[in-house]
Amino acid sequence: MKSVLSERKTLHPQDIERRELPPDAGRAVRELAREICTTIHRSSRGAAPVTRTLDDAALIASIEAGARELPESVRLAMRPPAGSAGATIVSRLPLTDEEFGPTPPSWREAARWSADPQRGNSFQLDIAMLLLARCAGEPFGWSGQQDGRLVNNIVPTPGHEDEQSGASSKTLLSPHTEDAFHPDRANLLVLACLRNPDLVGTTVSSVRQVELTEDEYRLLSTPTLPILPDVSYGKGHERFTPPPIPTVWDAAETGSGATCQTLRYDPAYTPLDDADPEFRSAYARLTAELERVSHTAALAPGELLLVDNDVAVHGRVPFTARYDGTDRWLKRVNIRLPERRRRAEEAHENGYGQRTVAPFRMGNGRADAERDTTPDERGTVEHS
């Protein structure tokens, strides 16, 4: 489906929360990642089994132990966004452009090249990302997405320029809740920048900054339409009954009697034509409001963008990819926050058969099989 937002590059220039990762803390993360990388390579017969998925039991144990050793300032920097914008920029993890080699043409090449010293070694940064993510919560992946890797690579890919996926470039990537279709979607999303010479902007909009009428809120909080899996999940979801879900609702804040607005939003994969005109009008108003309050972050190398996936949607402005090894390159990690509570009704959703890879939750490096055990049919493109 085509994005329902206008394809403009200049968005509302409000600032979002910024935090500093102290230089000594950043160096500690990189040094620990380097030590873990060296130890894992020495103890394994080959790096490929470890770098392929990043859920090797020995690696997970090293991440668990290492995260506890990091300075408290790392945990403070990686805590969930505090402001109403639902996002935070953390500056910055020390890295250089030369250490990773050229931007790969797809996530598959990025994974294959990650431990190849001839192409740059991004495996160390994958470990650093897991250390940072573990300081924030429980990192996880998807069994079919990017071969189950816990750290995903976001790069423009030839042939996918106009898709609503993270591999696109020419089209505006519509603001969306990450994996909005699934009840086990991330609470917190981390995007780390390795390279962004063209200052391509990542957009963020928070439901806590929009203005809706009581009638619009009532319509949008009523379960009306499903959200379908995006293009990165391939085919096969048709065999599942899509559950109608609310778009916005009030969620109880853990530890207090207060409530806060939450949303689940992905217009490119929501069958809006199946709704009545009144609901479509309310949805269009929400879309306009999310555009009105949109912030843009042109990340620099070493900067992290933390997105509260229960509050904010994120997207990306269009750009022209060169495919010459210098294009934008991000790393992505999904994080679960155990203290966060989701709507009780979500426990009954089928998730279209998609399963998480949650070694930190289970503590044994194995895939989380709480949901449907049927192998999923996800494709090879990521939506971020």
DAWO-V165671 format. One record per backbone hydrogen bond with DSSP energy under -0.5 kcal/mol. CO is the residue of the C=O (numbers start at 1). NH is the residue of the N-H. E is the energy in kcal/mol with one decimal. If there is no record, write none. Layout:
CO;NH;E / CO;NH;E
//
This chain:
6;8;-1.6 / 9;11;-0.9 / 12;14;-0.6 / 17;89;-2.5 / 19;91;-2.5 / 20;22;-0.8 / 22;25;-0.5 / 22;26;-2.6 / 23;27;-2.4 / 24;28;-1.8 / 25;29;-2.1 / 26;30;-2.1 / 27;31;-2.8 / 28;32;-2.4 / 29;33;-2.3 / 30;34;-2.2 / 31;35;-2.3 / 32;36;-2.6 / 33;37;-2.5 / 34;38;-2.3 / 35;39;-2.5 / 36;40;-2.9 / 37;41;-2.2 / 38;42;-2.0 / 39;43;-2.1 / 40;44;-1.2 / 47;50;-0.8 / 47;51;-2.7 / 48;52;-1.8 / 49;53;-0.7 / 50;54;-1.8 / 53;150;-1.5 / 56;60;-2.7 / 57;61;-2.3 / 58;62;-1.9 / 59;63;-2.4 / 60;64;-2.7 / 61;65;-2.4 / 62;66;-2.8 / 63;67;-2.8 / 64;68;-1.1 / 65;69;-0.7 / 66;69;-1.0 / 66;70;-0.8 / 67;70;-0.6 / 71;74;-1.7 / 71;75;-0.8 / 72;76;-2.1 / 73;77;-2.0 / 74;78;-1.8 / 76;79;-0.9 / 83;86;-1.3 / 86;308;-2.9 / 87;17;-0.8 / 88;90;-0.5 / 88;306;-3.3 / 89;19;-2.8 / 89;91;-0.5 / 90;304;-2.5 / 91;21;-4.6 / 96;99;-0.7 / 97;100;-0.8 / 98;101;-0.6 / 99;121;-1.8 / 106;110;-2.0 / 107;111;-2.4 / 108;112;-2.4 / 109;113;-2.8 / 110;114;-0.7 / 111;114;-0.5 / 113;116;-2.1 / 114;123;-2.1 / 115;117;-0.8 / 116;119;-2.0 / 117;120;-0.6 / 120;122;-0.7 / 122;126;-2.0 / 123;127;-2.1 / 124;128;-2.2 / 125;129;-2.7 / 126;130;-2.0 / 127;131;-2.3 / 128;132;-2.4 / 129;133;-2.8 / 130;134;-2.5 / 131;135;-1.4 / 132;136;-0.8 / 133;136;-0.7 / 133;137;-2.3 / 137;139;-0.7 / 138;336;-2.3 / 139;360;-0.6 / 140;334;-0.8 / 141;357;-2.6 / 142;145;-0.5 / 142;148;-0.5 / 144;146;-0.5 / 144;147;-0.7 / 145;148;-1.5 / 145;149;-0.5 / 146;149;-1.6 / 150;152;-0.5 / 152;332;-2.5 / 153;155;-0.7 / 154;330;-2.2 / 157;160;-2.0 / 160;163;-1.4 / 161;169;-1.9 / 161;171;-1.4 / 163;165;-1.5 / 165;168;-1.7 / 167;157;-2.5 / 169;319;-2.9 / 172;174;-0.9 / 173;316;-1.5 / 176;314;-2.1 / 177;180;-1.4 / 179;182;-2.0 / 182;185;-1.4 / 187;309;-1.8 / 187;310;-0.8 / 188;335;-2.3 / 189;307;-2.8 / 190;333;-2.0 / 191;305;-3.0 / 192;194;-0.5 / 192;331;-2.6 / 193;302;-3.2 / 195;329;-2.6 / 196;199;-1.8 / 201;203;-0.5 / 201;317;-2.2 / 202;297;-2.9 / 203;315;-1.9 / 204;295;-3.2 / 205;313;-2.7 / 206;209;-1.5 / 207;210;-0.9 / 213;217;-2.5 / 214;218;-2.4 / 215;219;-2.4 / 216;220;-2.5 / 217;221;-1.8 / 219;222;-0.9 / 220;247;-2.9 / 220;248;-1.4 / 221;223;-0.5 / 225;245;-2.4 / 230;233;-2.2 / 231;234;-1.5 / 232;379;-0.7 / 236;239;-1.2 / 237;240;-1.9 / 240;242;-0.6 / 245;224;-1.2 / 245;225;-0.8 / 247;264;-2.4 / 249;251;-0.5 / 249;262;-2.7 / 251;260;-2.6 / 253;256;-1.9 / 258;253;-2.7 / 260;251;-3.2 / 262;249;-2.0 / 265;177;-3.4 / 266;269;-1.8 / 267;270;-1.1 / 269;228;-2.9 / 269;271;-0.5 / 270;272;-2.5 / 271;274;-1.9 / 272;275;-1.8 / 276;280;-2.3 / 277;281;-2.2 / 278;282;-1.8 / 279;283;-2.6 / 280;284;-2.4 / 281;285;-1.9 / 282;286;-2.1 / 283;287;-2.5 / 284;288;-2.3 / 285;289;-2.3 / 286;290;-2.7 / 287;291;-1.8 / 288;292;-2.1 / 289;293;-2.0 / 291;294;-1.1 / 295;204;-2.6 / 297;202;-2.6 / 297;299;-1.2 / 300;303;-2.5 / 302;93;-3.1 / 303;193;-2.5 / 304;90;-2.8 / 304;306;-0.6 / 305;191;-2.3 / 305;307;-0.5 / 306;88;-2.2 / 307;189;-2.5 / 307;309;-1.1 / 308;311;-1.4 / 308;312;-3.3 / 310;263;-1.8 / 311;207;-2.3 / 313;205;-2.3 / 314;176;-1.9 / 315;203;-1.1 / 316;173;-2.4 / 319;321;-0.7 / 325;103;-2.3 / 326;197;-0.5 / 328;156;-0.6 / 329;194;-2.6 / 329;195;-1.6 / 330;154;-2.9 / 331;192;-2.9 / 332;152;-2.7 / 333;190;-2.4 / 334;140;-2.1 / 335;187;-1.9 / 335;188;-2.2 / 336;138;-2.6 / 336;338;-0.7 / 337;340;-2.3 / 343;346;-1.5 / 344;347;-1.4 / 345;348;-1.5 / 346;349;-1.6 / 350;353;-1.8 / 351;354;-2.2 / 355;143;-2.4 / 356;358;-0.7 / 356;368;-1.1 / 357;141;-2.4 / 358;362;-1.8 / 359;363;-2.4 / 359;365;-0.7 / 367;369;-0.6 / 377;235;-0.8 / 382;166;-3.6 / 382;167;-0.9 / 382;384;-0.7
//
